[in-house]
């Protein structure tokens, strides 16, 4: 019990303080998180990705295996989610909402923070691969699931191409590979931006959660999505670490990043295409709260 309390107090409680304060700010001051979220997406995230990848000591081989493991985990969850939805005879739009809330996790706003607090800054490199992978899949596969019949494959591809982290990742790896260091003014600017990323994303998370609706009529499906997201997904990731040859810290991070709650961005996509956004929003809220319990247990088992 003391181990559980210590993990909760040292890893998750600090995140709750920041996100909770931002939640109250958004709830009672009515602040719009969109400008801050856009700042994090277009400026802070790519800076963090570039700085981390350009200075990492992790081999490209390990990063590639972590990328493939994350893709396979998401696709397996997708197949299972579709099978369960078919068994329950859910409507196509409801099925898409269930998949959005189940397949795509909050590996950015939440995952980066909990990974750094749990395993240290050296683990952020692995967490960033998971974050970029989730972001790419949400802006392609996620958009397709939400907008089936409403948008083209090219429109989904454009969403991916608009993500600056897509370019920061290979640029950072190339800079590391060829030993290139940015000029001092630029490197210091990027370093400062990268340090601001994690706390800013926690603030964005809290403000975004404050803006989400919660519809109790979806309790049953919310319970399903939370179970798949918080329990089944990390078990799948754990099983995949063996064939992908991941051990030690990469193994721990890959499992942890699969166990974080549903992505807030999934609700934004669902709202844009009117794909049962209240169901997705409820899943995000419920899984975010329940993850405080499941992640505490998971981290205790990892220790």
Secondary structure, DSSP 8 states (H G I E B T S, - for coil): -HHHHHHIIIIIHHHHHHHHHHHHHHHHH----HHHHHHIIIIIHHHHHHHHHHH--S-HHHHHHHHHHHHHHHHHHHHHHHHHHHHTT--HHHHHHHHHHHH-B-TTTTHHHHHHHHH-GGGHHHHHHHHHHHHHHIIIIIHHHHTTTTS-HHHHHHHHHT-THHHHHHHHHHHHHTT----HHHHHHHHHHHHHHHHHHHHHHHHHHHT----GGGHHHHHHHHHIIIIIHHHHHHHHHHHTT--HHHHHHHHHHHSS-B-HHHHHHHHHTTS-HHHHHHHHHHHHHHHHHHHHHHHHHH-
